[in-house]
Amino acid sequence: MYKVILKKRREESLLRFHPWVFSGAVAEIIGNPAEGDVVAVYSSDGQCLACGHYQIGSIAVRVLCFGSDHLPEDFWVEMLREAYRVREAVGLCNSDKTNCYRLVHGEGDNLPGLIIDYYDGVCVMQAHSVGMFRAKRQICEALKSIYSDKLKAVYDKSSMTAPFKAGLDLVDGYLYTKDGFNDKQQTVLENGNKFIVNWTEGQKTGFFLDQRDNRDMVGRYAPGRTVLNLFCYTGGFSVYALAHGAKSVDSVDSSSKAMALVDENIRLNFGDNCNHNSYCTDAIEFVKNSQSGKYDLMIVDPPAFAKHRGALSNALRAYQRLNAAAISKVAAGGLVFTFSCSQVVDKEAFALAVFSAAAQAKRKVRILDRFNQPADHSVSIYHPEGEYLKGLLLYVE
């Protein structure tokens, strides 16, 4: 067993169950572990603290098990079974209206570096660390044990998430298929709405499951309203708005592939006769050029403007410009649902950016509600950094 010895008084975070060991806390490494190997972590006085995946970079160890120098033999099955129990407890596993959810959310499920989304029998995995990528076969076998006959396939989509400098064979593909299953997409249900999920070509694992509860909230406010859905991706908010009685919906995204799926999802749920328009164009320019007062409900859900702290200042300015444009153009008495999925942008910074946007637009704005990620994107109380999605519901006079 390889050993990582910490500097004096650098074990406090592990004693509080934080799942990362930073390279600056390491005094010595005994042995010559390869990236992704399981290593044991010890305090300077020889106390065994944890074991986890070794990696090269600012985070030296991602902890998998506290208080032990090795992983139990049944580690993967037990960890995935516990993750399943959490989803079962919140009513996601046996629902007749929803058959897609996140099974594993990294540190939130004590499996740092691993994402698994479930789409009606298909598990799509993304490894964000070398250790998780190297363990993918064990993870696949554990999924087969958890889901049994319900499992149709396990698809590895780690080519865009695993460290590319680690010399890994980053080729996406199936780790397991049942009865010759080789589809690249299928139709799933979310709160009774139908969506086509393409895990081979779509963003992330194919669908943004983290906005499920917030899409439902948009639906509650949509009846009779004229809706603009900016950065719509495959049209999740648009489908919910129409399903709940929106007067009309315009969906905007710069991706032609995404817009093609928007149109398919609209037809899948409503046929060809509904008041919906698709615009494949830049969302910010679209709202700036839109007629003032045309829309009385807007959804502003951009991609992450900041993926690291170095981009934080530019991201906050971008959120301010985007929200100022939306607040300026929404009808009097209108609503704006605005979101940020940038982890490095905390709730306070995002709210301040939106405050600045309202001041720039020179309109009276109230915060009616605040949003975050759903229960299947759980946050470990010992790793608050796992909370990344935040949103506001604004009322604009």
PEJO-V284728 format. One record per helix or strand of 3 or more residues. SS is the DSSP state (H for helix, E for strand). FROM is the first residue (numbers start at 1). TO is the last residue. Records with the same first field share a line. If there is no record, write none. Layout:
SS = FROM-TO + FROM-TO
This chain:
E = 2-6 + 20-22 + 26-30 + 38-42 + 48-54 + 59-66 + 100-105 + 114-119 + 122-127 + 153-156 + 173-177 + 185-190 + 193-198 + 226-230 + 248-253 + 276-280 + 297-300 + 334-340 + 365-372 + 390-396
H = 12-15 + 23-25 + 75-89 + 106-109 + 130-134 + 136-150 + 164-166 + 209-222 + 236-243 + 256-270 + 283-289 + 309-329 + 347-361 + 384-386
